[in-house]
């Protein structure tokens, strides 16, 4: 796991360099923490309430917003509704997303062309990736993506978003 976390930090260093000249008075003067206890509390609440993909932290750092969230993907069962989007596809025009898989396995389709048909979407010509615990995936802006399937028991991942200033909202 330390190697995976190191990879995340290297990813941020490559994707969102912050130069001294870009620092502003609004930029943080200390590290921003998101503890395992906070992540666990959110995940428990998300399962109970059937929600997913809420930014737990958004930090404005000069020319970028950086957000972090816990994502849950679950199929509907006889006793619970589905959580998260499985089988739908989208594009974020200004946001880079970094996924770190923490539980389960899923098949993600990225790239290609996003096709909308009514209220449904699909990807033509994309690349399929089977992701599992410990894997990291970086999705640049304007890249179509979405989960075509996840483990029957669902999957969880942390997501880190890098976006233009004030493009991300913190939700709790």
N, CA, C and O of each residue as an XYZ file, in Angstrom:
688
protein
N       0.814     -1.205      0.000
C       0.000      0.000      0.000
C       0.853      1.263      0.000
O       0.483      2.211     -0.692
N       1.968      1.345      0.725
C       2.762      2.580      0.672
C       3.178      2.950     -0.750
O       3.216      4.134     -1.084
N       3.487      1.972     -1.589
C       3.881      2.256     -2.966
C       2.715      2.894     -3.729
O       2.915      3.806     -4.531
N       1.497      2.405     -3.473
C       0.321      2.972     -4.143
C       0.086      4.409     -3.698
O      -0.209      5.276     -4.521
N       0.215      4.661     -2.411
C       0.032      6.025     -1.906
C       1.102      6.936     -2.485
O       0.813      8.069     -2.871
N       2.331      6.453     -2.546
C       3.407      7.240     -3.150
C       3.058      7.569     -4.597
O       3.300      8.687     -5.052
N       2.488      6.602     -5.327
C       2.090      6.838     -6.714
C       1.053      7.944     -6.820
O       1.085      8.742     -7.757
N       0.124      7.995     -5.853
C      -0.879      9.060     -5.858
C      -0.219     10.425     -5.733
O      -0.564     11.364     -6.451
N       0.732     10.523     -4.815
C       1.394     11.807     -4.620
C       2.216     12.187     -5.848
O       2.264     13.357     -6.228
N       2.861     11.199     -6.467
C       3.605     11.474     -7.690
C       2.636     11.945     -8.773
O       2.945     12.869     -9.524
N       1.462     11.311     -8.854
C       0.442     11.720     -9.820
C       0.034     13.166     -9.621
O      -0.075     13.923    -10.586
N      -0.194     13.556     -8.363
C      -0.543     14.946     -8.094
C       0.593     15.873     -8.504
O       0.355     16.950     -9.051
N       1.818     15.458     -8.242
C       2.957     16.314     -8.592
C       3.036     16.521    -10.101
O       3.402     17.601    -10.565
N       2.692     15.485    -10.865
C       2.743     15.591    -12.319
C       1.529     16.351    -12.851
O       1.662     17.172    -13.759
N       0.332     16.079    -12.286
C      -0.900     16.637    -12.833
C      -1.195     18.050    -12.365
O      -1.839     18.817    -13.081
N      -0.739     18.400    -11.190
C      -1.112     19.702    -10.651
C       0.074     20.401    -10.021
O       0.075     20.632     -8.812
N       1.089     20.745    -10.808
C       2.237     21.443    -10.228
C       1.820     22.823     -9.730
O       1.069     23.549    -10.381
N       2.327     23.147     -8.575
C       2.013     24.449     -7.996
C       3.321     25.211     -7.865
O       4.198     24.832     -7.089
N       3.442     26.278     -8.622
C       4.655     27.072     -8.612
C       4.530     28.172     -7.567
O       3.426     28.623     -7.259
N       5.635     28.589     -7.037
C       5.615     29.639     -6.013
C       4.878     30.873     -6.502
O       4.189     31.532     -5.723
N       5.014     31.193     -7.778
C       4.350     32.385     -8.300
C       2.833     32.222     -8.356
O       2.111     33.216     -8.428
N       2.338     30.976     -8.324
C       0.895     30.736     -8.397
C       0.253     30.763     -7.007
O      -0.973     30.796     -6.901
N       1.046     30.750     -5.959
C       0.497     30.771     -4.612
C      -0.201     32.104     -4.355
O       0.275     33.159     -4.773
N      -1.323     32.039     -3.670
C      -2.059     33.240     -3.323
C      -2.268     33.261     -1.823
O      -1.961     32.292     -1.129
N      -2.795     34.378     -1.322
C      -3.076     34.465      0.101
C      -4.159     33.483      0.517
O      -4.240     33.119      1.690
N      -5.017     33.035     -0.449
C      -6.063     32.074     -0.128
C      -5.552     30.641     -0.093
O      -6.250     29.758      0.406
N      -4.364     30.386     -0.605
C      -3.836     29.026     -0.617
C      -3.559     28.565      0.812
O      -3.162     29.370      1.653
N      -3.766     27.268      1.098
C      -3.514     26.748      2.441
C      -2.063     26.971      2.857
O      -1.147     26.954      2.035
N      -1.891     27.174      4.133
C      -0.547     27.357      4.685
C      -0.077     26.111      5.423
O       1.023     26.088      5.975
N      -0.922     25.065      5.433
C      -0.571     23.805      6.092
C      -1.262     22.667      5.346
O      -2.143     22.898      4.518
N      -0.856     21.452      5.645
C      -1.459     20.273      5.018
C      -2.926     20.146      5.425
O      -3.322     20.564      6.513
N      -3.707     19.574      4.548
C      -5.117     19.302      4.811
C      -5.241     17.797      4.996
O      -4.845     17.029      4.119
N      -5.789     17.370      6.127
C      -5.879     15.948      6.439
C      -7.280     15.412      6.194
O      -8.272     16.110      6.406
N      -7.347     14.187      5.753
C      -8.584     13.425      5.655
C      -8.256     12.077      6.279
O      -7.594     11.246      5.658
N      -8.716     11.860      7.500
C      -8.306     10.681      8.261
C      -9.088      9.438      7.854
O     -10.170      9.530      7.274
N      -8.524      8.279      8.165
C      -9.205      7.015      7.905
C     -10.526      6.969      8.665
O     -11.512      6.438      8.155
N     -10.557      7.517      9.872
C     -11.801      7.541     10.646
C     -12.884      8.335      9.917
O     -14.042      7.917      9.896
N     -12.528      9.472      9.321
C     -13.503     10.258      8.548
C     -13.985      9.492      7.318
O     -15.171      9.505      6.991
N     -13.057      8.831      6.646
C     -13.420      8.037      5.474
C     -14.360      6.903      5.880
O     -15.378      6.676      5.227
N     -14.022      6.195      6.953
C     -14.858      5.087      7.430
C     -16.246      5.572      7.840
O     -17.244      4.913      7.548
N     -16.316      6.719      8.517
C     -17.608      7.283      8.937
C     -18.452      7.626      7.724
O     -19.645      7.321      7.693
N     -17.853      8.254      6.729
C     -18.598      8.589      5.513
C     -19.073      7.320      4.817
O     -20.225      7.237      4.393
N     -18.191      6.330      4.697
C     -18.559      5.101      3.998
C     -19.734      4.413      4.691
O     -20.643      3.922      4.021
N     -19.726      4.372      6.006
C     -20.834      3.758      6.754
C     -22.135      4.523      6.476
O     -23.170      3.915      6.204
N     -22.077      5.849      6.547
C     -23.260      6.667      6.287
C     -23.738      6.506      4.836
O     -24.938      6.430      4.576
N     -22.788      6.454      3.902
C     -23.141      6.298      2.487
C     -23.876      4.982      2.260
O     -24.852      4.941      1.511
N     -23.420      3.912      2.896
C     -24.103      2.623      2.755
C     -25.498      2.672      3.357
O     -26.449      2.161      2.766
N     -25.626      3.284      4.530
C     -26.928      3.380      5.197
C     -27.911      4.224      4.395
O     -29.093      3.887      4.317
N     -27.432      5.329      3.791
C     -28.304      6.264      3.077
C     -28.365      6.014      1.570
O     -29.147      6.650      0.863
N     -27.531      5.078      1.080
C     -27.539      4.769     -0.345
C     -27.000      5.879     -1.220
O     -27.514      6.123     -2.312
N     -25.943      6.567     -0.734
C     -25.354      7.668     -1.497
C     -23.910      7.338     -1.879
O     -23.288      6.452     -1.294
N     -23.399      8.049     -2.848
C     -22.025      7.858     -3.285
C     -21.522      9.153     -3.909
O     -22.304     10.019     -4.303
N     -20.223      9.264     -3.988
C     -19.558     10.336     -4.724
C     -19.872     11.732     -4.187
O     -20.376     12.594     -4.906
N     -19.567     11.928     -2.933
C     -19.659     13.246     -2.299
C     -18.241     13.674     -1.934
O     -17.533     12.939     -1.245
N     -17.817     14.856     -2.390
C     -16.484     15.332     -2.030
C     -16.409     15.551     -0.526
O     -17.200     16.306      0.040
N     -15.457     14.889      0.115
C     -15.261     15.056      1.551
C     -14.397     16.268      1.858
O     -14.589     16.934      2.876
N     -13.459     16.549      0.988
C     -12.594     17.715      1.126
C     -12.397     18.340     -0.244
O     -12.208     17.636     -1.236
N     -12.440     19.649     -0.293
C     -12.039     20.403     -1.479
C     -11.105     21.490     -0.985
O     -11.436     22.257     -0.081
N      -9.930     21.540     -1.596
C      -8.919     22.509     -1.198
C      -8.589     23.369     -2.409
O      -8.266     22.853     -3.479
N      -8.672     24.668     -2.234
C      -8.293     25.609     -3.286
C      -6.804     25.909     -3.115
O      -6.384     26.435     -2.085
N      -6.020     25.572     -4.122
C      -4.571     25.769     -4.033
C      -4.084     26.505     -5.284
O      -3.639     25.906     -6.263
N      -4.191     27.816     -5.199
C      -3.723     28.621     -6.321
C      -4.545     28.356     -7.561
O      -5.748     28.616     -7.570
N      -3.915     27.837     -8.624
C      -4.631     27.663     -9.886
C      -5.465     26.384     -9.974
O      -5.981     26.067    -11.046
N      -5.610     25.641     -8.870
C      -6.333     24.381     -8.896
C      -7.242     24.225     -7.695
O      -7.020     24.811     -6.636
N      -8.279     23.412     -7.891
C      -9.060     22.839     -6.789
C      -8.674     21.364     -6.736
O      -8.545     20.712     -7.772
N      -8.492     20.850     -5.541
C      -8.227     19.429     -5.371
C      -9.297     18.888     -4.435
O      -9.476     19.396     -3.329
N     -10.006     17.859     -4.878
C     -11.059     17.260     -4.078
C     -10.786     15.800     -3.846
O     -10.088     15.149     -4.624
N     -11.347     15.286     -2.759
C     -11.235     13.856     -2.460
C     -12.600     13.344     -2.027
O     -13.350     14.033     -1.336
N     -12.907     12.124     -2.445
C     -14.205     11.535     -2.145
C     -14.067     10.028     -2.007
O     -13.096      9.430     -2.471
N     -15.058      9.427     -1.361
C     -15.191      7.977     -1.284
C     -16.327      7.605     -2.227
O     -17.411      8.184     -2.161
N     -16.077      6.640     -3.101
C     -17.076      6.230     -4.068
C     -17.499      4.793     -3.779
O     -16.661      3.923     -3.544
N     -18.803      4.558     -3.800
C     -19.360      3.219     -3.633
C     -20.096      2.848     -4.917
O     -20.771      3.683     -5.520
N     -19.963      1.612     -5.322
C     -20.710      1.083     -6.465
C     -21.356     -0.226     -6.003
O     -20.662     -1.175     -5.638
N     -22.690     -0.266     -6.023
C     -23.430     -1.458     -5.603
C     -24.591     -1.694     -6.556
O     -25.261     -0.751     -6.978
N     -24.825     -2.963     -6.894
C     -26.026     -3.332     -7.643
C     -27.206     -3.373     -6.674
O     -27.027     -3.554     -5.470
N     -28.393     -3.205     -7.205
C     -29.597     -3.358     -6.390
C     -29.741     -4.828     -5.986
O     -29.404     -5.732     -6.751
N     -30.246     -5.047     -4.772
C     -30.551     -6.396     -4.298
C     -32.021     -6.438     -3.895
O     -32.746     -5.452     -4.030
N     -32.442     -7.582     -3.403
C     -33.838     -7.714     -2.970
C     -34.140     -6.792     -1.793
O     -35.293     -6.418     -1.582
N     -33.111     -6.418     -1.022
C     -33.332     -5.606      0.179
C     -32.719     -4.214      0.123
O     -32.874     -3.439      1.066
N     -32.023     -3.880     -0.968
C     -31.407     -2.549     -1.041
C     -31.376     -2.043     -2.480
O     -31.366     -2.817     -3.438
N     -31.362     -0.725     -2.596
C     -31.297     -0.132     -3.933
C     -29.844     -0.046     -4.393
O     -28.917     -0.192     -3.596
N     -29.663      0.188     -5.674
C     -28.324      0.350     -6.230
C     -27.695      1.634     -5.684
O     -28.393      2.596     -5.363
N     -26.373      1.629     -5.587
C     -25.630      2.816     -5.166
C     -24.590      3.101     -6.240
O     -23.855      2.203     -6.652
N     -24.528      4.343     -6.691
C     -23.537      4.728     -7.692
C     -23.968      4.331     -9.089
O     -24.978      3.653     -9.276
N     -23.201      4.758    -10.049
C     -23.532      4.566    -11.454
C     -22.752      3.384    -12.017
O     -21.523      3.411    -12.067
N     -23.466      2.353    -12.439
C     -22.852      1.214    -13.120
C     -23.560      1.095    -14.461
O     -24.782      0.950    -14.510
N     -22.801      1.156    -15.545
C     -23.378      1.026    -16.870
C     -23.719      2.346    -17.537
O     -24.245      2.355    -18.650
N     -23.432      3.453    -16.884
C     -23.599      4.775    -17.486
C     -22.229      5.387    -17.689
O     -21.293      5.075    -16.952
N     -22.101      6.249    -18.672
C     -20.790      6.792    -19.024
C     -20.864      8.300    -19.126
O     -21.916      8.856    -19.442
N     -19.742      8.968    -18.858
C     -19.727     10.420    -18.842
C     -18.350     10.964    -19.173
O     -17.385     10.218    -19.339
N     -18.285     12.297    -19.264
C     -17.041     13.031    -19.505
C     -17.014     14.209    -18.541
O     -18.038     14.844    -18.291
N     -15.833     14.493    -18.003
C     -15.622     15.709    -17.206
C     -14.707     16.625    -18.019
O     -13.526     16.315    -18.177
N     -15.214     17.739    -18.535
C     -14.401     18.577    -19.429
C     -13.173     19.204    -18.772
O     -12.158     19.395    -19.442
N     -13.239     19.527    -17.486
C     -12.137     20.259    -16.849
C     -11.526     19.530    -15.653
O     -10.734     20.124    -14.921
N     -11.866     18.283    -15.437
C     -11.459     17.591    -14.217
C     -10.626     16.356    -14.547
O     -11.010     15.535    -15.380
N      -9.476     16.239    -13.876
C      -8.702     15.001    -13.885
C      -9.134     14.207    -12.662
O      -9.246     14.762    -11.569
N      -9.378     12.913    -12.838
C      -9.741     12.050    -11.709
C      -8.689     10.966    -11.538
O      -8.197     10.396    -12.512
N      -8.354     10.691    -10.279
C      -7.418      9.623     -9.941
C      -8.167      8.662     -9.027
O      -8.608      9.051     -7.946
N      -8.314      7.410     -9.454
C      -9.033      6.388     -8.689
C      -8.021      5.499     -7.977
O      -7.011      5.099     -8.556
N      -8.309      5.193     -6.703
C      -7.519      4.219     -5.939
C      -8.507      3.196     -5.376
O      -9.292      3.512     -4.481
N      -8.466      1.971     -5.902
C      -9.442      0.938     -5.550
C      -9.118      0.381     -4.161
O      -7.993     -0.046     -3.902
N     -10.134      0.392     -3.258
C      -9.926     -0.079     -1.882
C     -10.681     -1.375     -1.559
O     -10.334     -2.067     -0.601
N     -11.717     -1.711     -2.357
C     -12.468     -2.945     -2.108
C     -13.150     -3.381     -3.395
O     -13.740     -2.565     -4.103
N     -13.066     -4.679     -3.693
C     -13.763     -5.225     -4.837
C     -12.998     -5.075     -6.143
O     -11.839     -4.659     -6.172
N     -13.684     -5.428     -7.218
C     -13.118     -5.405     -8.566
C     -14.179     -4.890     -9.519
O     -15.368     -5.148     -9.333
N     -13.753     -4.167    -10.533
C     -14.698     -3.688    -11.532
C     -14.054     -3.531    -12.885
O     -12.829     -3.490    -13.000
N     -14.883     -3.443    -13.914
C     -14.410     -3.238    -15.270
C     -14.808     -1.833    -15.703
O     -15.989     -1.490    -15.768
N     -13.791     -1.034    -15.996
C     -13.981      0.366    -16.395
C     -13.682      0.489    -17.888
O     -12.711     -0.082    -18.383
N     -14.516      1.230    -18.593
C     -14.262      1.531    -19.998
C     -13.876      3.007    -20.075
O     -14.565      3.865    -19.522
N     -12.765      3.299    -20.769
C     -12.298      4.677    -20.916
C     -11.926      4.941    -22.367
O     -11.639      4.019    -23.130
N     -11.939      6.224    -22.733
C     -11.536      6.623    -24.080
C     -12.655      6.420    -25.079
O     -13.824      6.325    -24.707
N     -12.296      6.355    -26.335
C     -13.298      6.180    -27.379
C     -14.190      7.398    -27.516
O     -13.770      8.527    -27.262
N     -15.429      7.150    -27.923
C     -16.398      8.214    -28.164
C     -17.625      7.988    -27.298
O     -18.190      6.894    -27.284
N     -18.036      9.023    -26.576
C     -19.250      8.952    -25.779
C     -20.447      9.150    -26.698
O     -20.511     10.126    -27.447
N     -21.390      8.223    -26.637
C     -22.588      8.279    -27.473
C     -23.798      8.367    -26.553
O     -23.960      7.541    -25.655
N     -24.655      9.376    -26.778
C     -25.882      9.544    -25.996
C     -27.066      9.131    -26.842
O     -27.208      9.562    -27.986
N     -27.913      8.294    -26.274
C     -29.148      7.859    -26.928
C     -30.274      8.034    -25.926
O     -30.499      7.175    -25.074
N     -30.985      9.159    -26.033
C     -32.020      9.468    -25.046
C     -31.377      9.719    -23.698
O     -30.505     10.580    -23.575
N     -31.801      8.966    -22.673
C     -31.210      9.128    -21.339
C     -30.112      8.089    -21.071
O     -29.618      8.000    -19.947
N     -29.730      7.317    -22.068
C     -28.677      6.302    -21.940
C     -27.403      6.784    -22.625
O     -27.439      7.594    -23.552
N     -26.277      6.262    -22.143
C     -24.988      6.559    -22.768
C     -24.215      5.263    -22.967
O     -24.458      4.261    -22.295
N     -23.282      5.313    -23.905
C     -22.372      4.193    -24.112
C     -21.061      4.753    -24.655
O     -20.990      5.916    -25.051
N     -20.042      3.931    -24.669
C     -18.755      4.321    -25.237
C     -18.471      3.415    -26.430
O     -18.505      2.190    -26.308
N     -18.194      4.014    -27.571
C     -17.761      3.272    -28.755
C     -16.244      3.379    -28.867
O     -15.682      4.472    -28.793
N     -15.590      2.238    -29.046
C     -14.148      2.228    -29.298
C     -13.280      2.496    -28.081
O     -12.119      2.873    -28.238
N     -13.798      2.317    -26.880
C     -13.007      2.561    -25.675
C     -12.097      1.401    -25.317
O     -12.103      0.353    -25.963
N     -11.318      1.618    -24.272
C     -10.401      0.602    -23.741
C     -10.984      0.057    -22.450
O     -11.475      0.827    -21.624
N     -10.938     -1.258    -22.259
C     -11.460     -1.907    -21.060
C     -10.315     -2.189    -20.100
O      -9.275     -2.717    -20.494
N     -10.519     -1.827    -18.814
C      -9.538     -2.107    -17.765
C     -10.242     -2.808    -16.619
O     -11.273     -2.341    -16.135
N      -9.684     -3.928    -16.187
C     -10.186     -4.624    -15.002
C      -9.352     -4.113    -13.829
O      -8.143     -4.341    -13.776
N     -10.008     -3.413    -12.880
C      -9.305     -2.814    -11.751
C      -9.668     -3.544    -10.473
O     -10.813     -3.955    -10.283
N      -8.681     -3.705     -9.593
C      -8.888     -4.409     -8.335
C      -8.159     -3.687     -7.200
O      -7.473     -2.691     -7.433
N      -8.305     -4.178     -6.004
C      -7.737     -3.533     -4.809
C      -6.266     -3.190     -5.019
O      -5.460     -4.033     -5.413
N      -5.939     -1.918     -4.744
C      -4.574     -1.437     -4.870
C      -4.260     -0.802     -6.208
O      -3.241     -0.123     -6.340
N      -5.118     -1.007     -7.215
C      -4.883     -0.407     -8.532
C      -5.219      1.083     -8.508
O      -6.068      1.538     -7.741
N      -4.531      1.823     -9.367
C      -4.759      3.257     -9.539
C      -5.033      3.511    -11.020
O      -4.366      2.951    -11.891
N      -6.008      4.348    -11.290
C      -6.289      4.746    -12.670
C      -6.405      6.263    -12.716
O      -7.076      6.858    -11.873
N      -5.758      6.895    -13.690
C      -5.829      8.341    -13.891
C      -6.661      8.595    -15.137
O      -6.358      8.076    -16.212
N      -7.721      9.403    -14.989
C      -8.595      9.737    -16.104
C      -8.455     11.239    -16.375
O      -8.952     12.057    -15.602
N      -7.782     11.601    -17.470
C      -7.608     13.018    -17.808
C      -8.933     13.679    -18.198
O      -9.914     12.982    -18.459
N      -8.974     15.007    -18.241
C     -10.177     15.710    -18.704
C     -10.577     15.257    -20.113
O      -9.733     14.875    -20.924
N     -11.877     15.309    -20.378
C     -12.449     15.005    -21.695
C     -12.305     13.558    -22.125
O     -12.464     13.260    -23.309
N     -12.009     12.646    -21.206
C     -11.927     11.228    -21.537
C     -13.222     10.552    -21.088
O     -13.519     10.529    -19.893
N     -13.994     10.001    -22.025
C     -15.199      9.265    -21.629
C     -14.819      8.106    -20.702
O     -13.784      7.466    -20.888
N     -15.662      7.847    -19.706
C     -15.371      6.747    -18.789
C     -16.631      6.296    -18.056
O     -17.615      7.029    -17.959
N     -16.570      5.078    -17.549
C     -17.655      4.538    -16.746
C     -17.440      3.059    -16.481
O     -16.703      2.378    -17.193
N     -18.101      2.582    -15.442
C     -18.006      1.175    -15.048
C     -19.022      0.362    -15.832
O     -20.219      0.644    -15.783
N     -18.552     -0.642    -16.551
C     -19.478     -1.539    -17.251
C     -19.966     -2.630    -16.310
O     -21.062     -3.160    -16.492
N     -19.154     -2.976    -15.293
C     -19.567     -3.966    -14.297
C     -18.678     -3.853    -13.064
O     -17.557     -3.348    -13.133
N     -19.196     -4.331    -11.937
C     -18.421     -4.433    -10.697
C     -18.731     -5.790    -10.073
O     -19.686     -6.460    -10.465
N     -17.906     -6.191     -9.090
C     -18.162     -7.436     -8.362
C     -19.606     -7.478     -7.877
O     -20.185     -6.430     -7.593
N     -20.202     -8.673     -7.774
C     -21.571     -8.763     -7.245
C     -21.712     -8.095     -5.868
O     -22.766     -7.540     -5.557
N     -20.665     -8.146     -5.051
C     -20.698     -7.509     -3.737
C     -20.397     -6.020     -3.775
O     -20.388     -5.363     -2.734
N     -20.150     -5.478     -4.971
C     -19.851     -4.064     -5.112
C     -18.367     -3.771     -5.033
O     -17.544     -4.672     -4.869
N     -18.046     -2.509     -5.152
C     -16.651     -2.065     -5.026
C     -16.623     -0.663     -4.446
O     -17.596      0.084     -4.540
N     -15.489     -0.317     -3.845
C     -15.275      1.002     -3.262
C     -13.936      1.525     -3.760
O     -13.013      0.757     -4.032
N     -13.847      2.851     -3.876
C     -12.564      3.448     -4.221
C     -12.522      4.883     -3.724
O     -13.551      5.527     -3.515
N     -11.315      5.355     -3.544
C     -11.089      6.759     -3.244
C     -10.862      7.452     -4.573
O     -10.248      6.897     -5.484
N     -11.362      8.662     -4.669
C     -11.158      9.431     -5.884
C     -10.551     10.779     -5.504
O     -10.960     11.411     -4.531
N      -9.585     11.195     -6.280
C      -8.949     12.496     -6.097
C      -9.173     13.255     -7.391
O      -8.888     12.747     -8.476
N      -9.685     14.477     -7.276
C     -10.000     15.288     -8.448
C      -9.137     16.538     -8.464
O      -8.950     17.188     -7.436
N      -8.612     16.870     -9.635
C      -7.854     18.095     -9.835
C      -8.620     18.887    -10.894
O      -8.868     18.394    -11.995
N      -8.993     20.128    -10.545
C      -9.873     20.912    -11.414
C      -9.492     22.390    -11.341
O      -8.688     22.790    -10.499
N     -10.077     23.199    -12.232
C      -9.853     24.648    -12.155
C     -10.373     25.201    -10.817
O     -11.164     24.543    -10.143
N      -9.935     26.396    -10.437
C     -10.372     26.983     -9.166
C     -11.893     27.007     -9.034
O     -12.607     27.312     -9.990
N     -12.362     26.690     -7.868
C     -13.784     26.743     -7.491
C     -14.683     25.866     -8.368
O     -15.894     26.081     -8.411
N     -14.109     24.884     -9.066
C     -14.901     24.004     -9.912
C     -15.515     22.841     -9.121
O     -16.479     22.223     -9.572
N     -14.960     22.549     -7.948
C     -15.449     21.443     -7.139
C     -16.172     21.962     -5.916
O     -15.798     22.996     -5.361
N     -17.187     21.264     -5.498
C     -17.949     21.652     -4.297
C     -17.805     20.571     -3.248
O     -17.824     19.380     -3.559
N     -17.660     20.993     -2.001
C     -17.607     20.065     -0.883
C     -19.020     19.759     -0.435
O     -19.819     20.671     -0.223
N     -19.333     18.478     -0.289
C     -20.662     18.052      0.145
C     -20.506     17.153      1.348
O     -19.585     16.339      1.407
N     -21.384     17.293      2.290
C     -21.329     16.418      3.460
C     -22.698     16.122      3.940
O     -22.866     15.398      4.921
